[in-house]
Every structure is written in C-alpha cells, then in structure tokens.
Amino acid sequence: MGKGTDAVKSAALGGDPLTLSGCRRVHRDAYCQAAMAWNADSSDEELMLGYRNGDVGAFDELYRRHKGGLYRYLLRQCRDAAAAAELFQDIWMNLIRARGTYEATAKFTTYLYRLAHNRLVDHYRRSAHAVNLSVDDQEPDGLAAIQYDQPDARYERKQRAARLLELLEALPEVQREAFVLQHEGGMSVEEIAAATGVSRETAKSRLRYALAKLRLGMSEWR
C-alpha cells in the first residue's frame, strides 16, 4: 500500500502531487500544530469535523486508526491484493473529496464503511459479478466464540486458523461481509445495516447465518 498511501495522504494535505514527506514540508507548521491537538480521547466524529474544517492532522489520526481494518475488510471481500489496494485508495480519495459535506449524523465508521460498501458494489458490477452485498449484526463473541478452546500446540493453532479462513472464504458474499464488518470494523448490527443499506433484521440474519456456518465448520474440523 506504499504508493497508494502516499497518494491518499498527499490528497488529504491539499492535493499537492508531492510525496508524503514533501507534503509535510510544505504544510509543516499547520500539520505539526494539528497533530498535537488530537489524541486517543478524540472521537472519530470530532476528527472528521476537524478535517472538514481544514485540519490535516485530524485526517492523519483518522487514517492511522482505520487503515488496517478497512484494508483487511476489502482484501477479504475481493480476495485480490491488487484490487483491494486500488479500492482502498479510491475510498479514501472519495472521503477526501466529500469532506466539505460531512455531517456527524452517524458514527464515522458507518460513514466510512458505507463508502467502502458502495465502492465494492461498483467494483463487482464492473467485474460482471452477480453479488448482493450487505452486512450483519454484532454478536460480541464473534470470532472469539468460534476460536474458543484453542489447543496450545502451535501447529494445531495454525491449522485451526487456516481452517477458519477457508470457511470464511466459502461463505456467501453477503454473510462474509457481515462477519468481516463486525469483526474487523467492530460495528453493531445497526451500524452494519446503515453502512450497507439493509434493514436491521436482514443484517442480523446474515451475521447469524455466517456465525452458525463457521461454528459448524469448526466443530466438524475438531
């Protein structure tokens, strides 16, 4: 994600086609002052409002918090590293372009993953894949519940993890997305429903089906 990361953060700093280090030199004073203003206690919504008002340090903190989860979500959905990297960059660019219209009417993660969901739908349409993307409920124990009672042996742990990934990839797109949004994005049922444009009950149902299939697959593996 190196070049894509530089491009995203260059755009966040005002669209200057410089490298990340060059952008920081150009905007050094504003960037450093802003960076000191934000910390772990600042909410995502406060950061996005700050960025909307021109604070590039706020974007830097948002990007730091969410880049990993968003990339893993995209990678698990499209299962292609190159496509995931391209989508990752596009989504952040879309957020940058839309920053002037942002309103904190929902959680920032809902806003971000709604952008991601829409971009994925467009990606699948262009790729001529007939898929319906949606998202599911938060069951707090999610992955932890599936991975309970792990043996101590390193080999068996690796085998268990590999089996879980196989099962995850075998899920229907809508169920996998529900699970990944809950596990990677930490999203509630309501947030997943809002991010993907489905009802709460639909979101909840998809997540439950995903968890049931994963648990069954893991129990049969043991």
C-alpha positions in Angstrom: 0.0 0.0 0.0 3.0 2.3 -0.1 2.4 4.4 -3.2 -1.3 4.4 -2.6 -0.8 5.6 1.0 1.4 8.5 -0.2 -1.2 9.5 -2.8 -4.1 9.4 -0.3 -2.3 11.4 2.3 -0.9 13.8 -0.3 -4.5 14.5 -1.3 -5.6 14.9 2.3 -2.9 17.6 2.7 -4.4 19.6 -0.2 -4.0 17.6 -3.4 -0.3 18.6 -3.9 1.2 15.8 -6.1 4.3 15.7 -3.9 5.5 12.7 -1.9 4.3 12.4 1.7 7.5 13.9 3.0 7.2 16.7 0.6 3.7 17.5 1.6 4.7 17.5 5.2 7.5 20.0 4.4 5.0 22.3 2.6 2.4 22.1 5.4 4.9 21.6 8.2 3.6 24.3 10.6 -0.1 23.5 10.2 0.5 19.8 10.3 2.5 19.7 13.4 0.2 22.0 15.4 -2.8 20.0 14.3 -1.2 16.7 15.2 -0.6 17.8 18.8 -4.3 18.7 19.2 -5.6 15.2 18.6 -5.2 12.2 20.8 -6.8 8.9 21.8 -9.6 10.6 23.6 -10.8 12.5 20.4 -13.7 10.7 18.8 -13.7 9.8 15.1 -16.5 12.2 14.5 -14.6 15.1 16.1 -11.6 14.3 13.9 -13.7 14.2 10.7 -15.3 17.5 11.6 -11.8 18.9 12.3 -10.6 17.7 8.9 -13.7 19.1 7.2 -12.7 22.4 8.6 -9.1 22.1 7.2 -7.2 20.3 10.0 -4.9 17.9 8.2 -3.7 16.4 11.5 -7.2 15.2 12.1 -7.2 13.2 8.9 -3.8 11.7 9.8 -5.2 10.4 13.0 -8.4 9.0 11.3 -6.2 7.3 8.7 -4.0 5.8 11.4 -7.0 4.4 13.2 -8.9 2.9 10.3 -6.4 2.0 7.6 -5.8 -1.6 8.8 -9.4 -2.6 9.4 -10.5 -1.1 6.1 -7.8 -2.8 4.1 -8.5 -6.2 5.7 -12.2 -5.8 5.0 -11.5 -5.1 1.3 -9.0 -7.9 1.0 -11.3 -10.5 2.5 -14.2 -9.3 0.3 -12.5 -9.3 -3.1 -9.6 -11.7 -2.3 -7.2 -9.9 -4.6 -4.4 -7.8 -3.1 -4.1 -5.6 -6.1 -7.8 -4.9 -6.3 -8.0 -4.3 -2.5 -5.2 -1.8 -2.7 -6.9 0.1 -5.5 -10.2 0.1 -3.8 -8.6 1.2 -0.5 -7.1 4.2 -2.2 -10.3 5.1 -4.1 -12.3 5.0 -0.8 -10.0 7.4 1.0 -9.9 9.7 -2.0 -13.8 9.7 -2.1 -13.8 10.6 1.6 -11.3 13.4 0.9 -13.4 14.8 -1.9 -16.6 14.7 0.2 -15.1 16.1 3.4 -16.8 19.5 2.8 -20.3 17.9 3.0 -19.6 15.7 6.0 -22.2 15.9 8.9 -21.8 13.9 12.1 -25.3 12.3 11.8 -24.0 8.8 12.3 -20.8 7.2 13.6 -17.7 7.8 11.4 -17.2 4.1 10.9 -20.7 3.8 9.4 -19.9 6.6 7.1 -16.5 5.1 6.1 -17.8 1.6 5.5 -20.8 2.9 3.6 -18.3 4.5 1.2 -16.5 1.1 1.1 -19.6 -0.8 0.5 -20.7 1.4 -2.4 -17.3 1.2 -4.0 -17.3 -2.6 -3.7 -20.7 -2.8 -5.3 -19.4 -0.7 -8.2 -16.3 -2.9 -8.4 -18.4 -6.1 -8.6 -20.7 -4.6 -11.2 -17.7 -3.6 -13.4 -16.3 -7.1 -12.9 -19.6 -8.6 -14.0 -20.0 -10.5 -10.7 -23.6 -11.0 -9.7 -23.4 -10.4 -6.0 -25.6 -8.7 -3.4 -23.5 -7.0 -0.7 -25.0 -6.5 2.8 -23.9 -6.5 6.4 -24.8 -8.2 9.7 -25.3 -7.9 13.4 -22.8 -7.6 16.2 -22.6 -10.7 18.3 -19.9 -9.7 20.8 -18.1 -13.0 20.9 -17.9 -13.3 17.1 -14.5 -14.7 16.2 -13.6 -15.4 19.8 -16.6 -17.7 20.2 -15.5 -19.6 17.1 -11.9 -19.9 18.2 -12.6 -20.9 21.8 -10.7 -23.8 23.4 -7.7 -23.5 21.2 -5.0 -26.1 21.8 -1.6 -24.9 23.0 0.3 -26.6 20.3 1.5 -24.1 17.7 0.9 -26.4 14.8 -2.8 -27.1 15.8 -3.3 -23.3 16.2 -2.1 -22.7 12.7 -4.2 -25.5 11.4 -7.3 -24.1 13.1 -6.6 -20.6 11.8 -6.2 -21.9 8.3 -9.4 -23.9 8.5 -11.3 -20.8 9.8 -10.1 -18.8 6.8 -11.2 -21.5 4.4 -14.6 -21.4 5.9 -14.8 -17.7 5.8 -13.9 -17.6 2.1 -16.6 -20.2 1.4 -19.3 -18.1 2.9 -21.7 -16.3 0.5 -20.6 -12.7 -0.1 -23.4 -11.1 2.0 -22.6 -13.3 5.0 -18.9 -12.9 4.8 -19.2 -9.1 4.6 -21.5 -9.1 7.6 -19.0 -11.1 9.6 -15.9 -9.1 8.5 -17.6 -5.7 9.2 -18.5 -6.9 12.7 -15.1 -8.5 13.4 -12.8 -6.0 11.6 -14.9 -2.9 11.8 -16.3 -3.5 15.3 -19.7 -2.5 14.0 -23.0 -3.1 15.7 -26.0 -4.6 13.8 -27.5 -1.1 13.4 -24.2 0.3 12.0 -23.8 -2.5 9.6 -27.3 -2.2 8.4 -26.8 1.6 7.9 -23.5 1.0 6.1 -24.9 -1.4 3.6 -28.4 -0.1 3.2 -30.4 -3.1 4.5 -32.8 -3.5 7.4 -31.6 -4.3 10.9 -33.3 -7.7 10.7 -31.6 -8.5 7.4 -28.2 -7.5 8.8 -28.8 -9.6 11.9 -29.9 -12.6 10.0 -26.8 -12.6 7.7 -24.4 -12.4 10.6 -26.1 -15.2 12.4 -26.0 -17.4 9.4 -22.3 -16.7 9.0 -21.5 -17.4 12.6 -23.6 -20.6 12.5 -21.8 -21.9 9.4 -18.4 -21.0 10.8 -19.1 -22.7 14.2 -20.4 -25.8 12.5 -17.4 -26.0 10.2 -15.0 -25.6 13.1 -16.9 -28.2 15.2 -16.7 -30.7 12.3 -13.0 -30.0 11.9 -12.3 -30.9 15.5 
